[in-house]
Amino acid sequence: MNTEERSPAGSIIYRHKSSERPFTPAYGDVASIDLISQHVEKHIGPIETVFHEIVSDLVHVDILFVGPTKERNYNTLITCGMSNLPMTVPEGAEAFRYAELMICLPATWQISEESFKSEENYWPVRSLKTLARLPHEYNTWLYADHTIPNNDPAEPYANNTKLSGMMVTIPSTVQSLKEFFTLAVSPEKEVHFFSLIPLYSEEMDFKLKHGPDALLEKLDKAGVTQIVDPGRKNTCKKLFGLF
């Protein structure tokens, strides 16, 4: 009997429950760090800073920071280390066992060790780190169109936003997408780079009911891009009292 839980749109719903497990120290892999860093610099831009993780559980996740330029007036943050371990993928998706994540922030976003002491500035970085560990912690995987709420029920990431979840997508901010999306590390290992778009809880509910394509169409019509806007329009908010 098929016991998979599915949304009204037919997507599989994975429920990740916390489990008791010992802390598993992890360390960075120099060869992987070098390959990923070179890949990022080739396709996105010079890495200005690396936010190193001091103590790591399961995987060592550093954050590579590429600052804005005239052609690309936004900040890009990319995980480096999520792909040190394979994800637990369903049959037929073996080519997508290894992944890294990225998120784009406005050029005005405060990015420094000092500013990250405030959750209003740090929540995108926290999301990158949390989601980079999620597949390894719960023996699951992340792929395009997956949505992950911030807690259950979903809660806003910080006081400066009501966004409360992430959608994994194919990057749209990289010109050489075909070359950037896949990094061939070895004949047995390809690392794929996915982008994160923050969502409101109503948008995540809409995606479960109507599917990812319908939500992406709504976001596109509203002008929502992969550059984070903490106060952007909620494309699925119901307006009460209007007839």
N, C-alpha and C positions, 0 to 999 in steps of 0.2 A: 504494500500500500504506500502511496506517495504522501508523506506527512509534511511536505514543504508548505510553509505559510506564504501565501501570495497576496499581493495588493490587488485592489479591484482592476488595475490596469494589467495585471498578470506578472508583475515583477516579484522575484523571490524576496521575502523579508527575512533578514538575518537579525536575530536578537542576541546581543552580546551581554552575557551575564558575567559578573566578576567572579573570579575563582581564586582560591587560596593557592599561592605558589610562592616559592622562595625567590628572593631578588637574584637576578642572573646578571652579573656584571658583564659589560660589553666594551670593546675597545675599537677604535677606528682602524680601518684597513688602509694603509698608506697607498697601495697600488690603486685601489678603488677611488680613494679621494683624489688622486692625481688625474685619473681618467675622467671622472665626473667634472672636476674643475676645468680641465682642458675643453671638455665638451660644452660646458656652460659659456666659457669665454669665447669659444668659436662662434656660437650661435646666438648668444644674448648680449654679452659685453664683458668688460673687465670686472673681475671680482674685487670690490673695494675692501670688504671685510668678511671675515669668517667668524661667526658666533659659535665658539667651541663649547661643547657639552663637557662639563667637569666630571659628573658621575652618570653613568649610563646603565639602563636596564634593558636587556634583550638585544638591542641594537644601539650603536653609538651614532647619534643623529646630530651632526653639525648643520648650521644654516649658512648658506652662501648668500652674500648680499651684493647685488649689482645695482648701482645707482642710476639715476636718470641721465639722459642725454638729450640733445636738441631733437633728434629723430624719435626718441623713445622717452617721453616725458613722464616717467613713472619709475617706481622702485620695484625690483624683482627679488624675491626671496625663494631659495630652492633648498630642499633637504639634500643632505649628503650622508648616506649611511643606511637609509631604509632598505636599500637593495643588497645589504650585506647578507641578508637571509632571504630565502624564497618564501613567498606567500603560499597559503593553501588554496589552490585554485580548483575549480570544478573540471571534470573531464572535458578535454577539448580546448582548454585555455592554458595549456602548459607553457606556451610561448610568452605568457604574461605573468610569470611568477615573480618577476623582479620589477620594482617600480621606485620612482622618486616623485616628490610632489613640489609644486611651486604655487606662489600666490603673488599677485601684483598689487602694489599699494600706491596711492597718489604721491607725487613728488614732494608734497608738503608734509607727508607723514614723518613723525619724529622717530628716527631709527638710531639708537645708541644703547649701550648698556645702562646708562643712567635713565633714559626715557622709558626703557622697558620695565622699570620698577613700577610703572603705572600700568594697570591692566588695560586701560583705554588705548594704550599704544602697543601692548604686548600680545593681545589676544590672537592676532593672526599668526604670530610665531608659535604661541602655545598650541594653536590648532594644527599647524604643520607637524609639530613634535608629537602631539597626541595621536594624530591620524597615521603618522609614520610607524608608530608602534602597534596600533590597533590590530592589523592583520597578524602580527607575530604573537600578540598577547592572547588573541581569541581564535587562532587557527582558521582565519578567514582570508578574504582578499579585498582589494579595492580596484575598481575599474571604472571606465567612463559611464556616467549616468547614475552611479551609486550616490545616495544621499545619506548623510550621517548627522543626526540631531546632536545638539550640545546638551547631553544628559537626557533622561527620560522621565517625565516629559521635557521637551526642549526648553532651554532657558537662554535668554540673551547672553552674548559673550561678555559684555561689559556694560557699564552705565551709559556709555556714549552711543549705544546702538541697540536695536531690537532684533537684529539678525541673530539667528539661533541654530544654524546648521550649515553644513557644507555639501556642495554637489561636486563630484569629481567629473572633470571634463577634459576634452582634448584641448591643448593650448591654442589660443587664437592670437596671441601677442607676439609670436615668433614667426618671422618671415619665411625662414627655411624649415617649415614645420616637418616635412617628410624626413629631412636629415636629422632634425633635433629630436623628434619623438622617440626614436630608437637609437640606443647606444649599444653597439655590439662589443661586449667585453671579451667574449670567447665564443667558440662554436656552440657551447652549451648554455651560454648566458647572454640574454639581451635585456637591457634596462630600458623601461619605458617611462617617459616623463609626462605626468598629468598635472593639470591646473585645477585650482579650487575656486569655486564661486560661492560666497556666503549667501544663504537664503533665509527668508522668514519662515516661521512654522506653517503659515497658511500656504506658502509656495511648496513646501515639502509635502503637505497633505494633498495639494493639487496634483503633484507629480505621481503620488501613489494611486490616485483615482484615475488620472487621465494619461499617465505615461510621460517619460522624459521629453519626447519630441514636442508635445503640447506645451510643456512648461518652457522649454527653450524658445519656442515661438513667441510666447508671451513676453519673456525677458528681452528678446530681440526687438519686438515691437515697442517696448518701453524704453529702449536705448540702454539697457543694462549691459555692461561690458565686463571683462575679466579683471578690470581695475576696481578694487574695493571702494565702495562708497557707503560708509556706516549709516548714513541717513537717507539712502535712496528710497524711491517709491516702492511700496509693497504691491507687486503686480497682482496679487490674489486676495487682497483685503476686501472684505465685504462691506458695502456701504449700507448701513441700516437707515431706515426712514426715507429712502428714496424710492419712488414708484414710477 
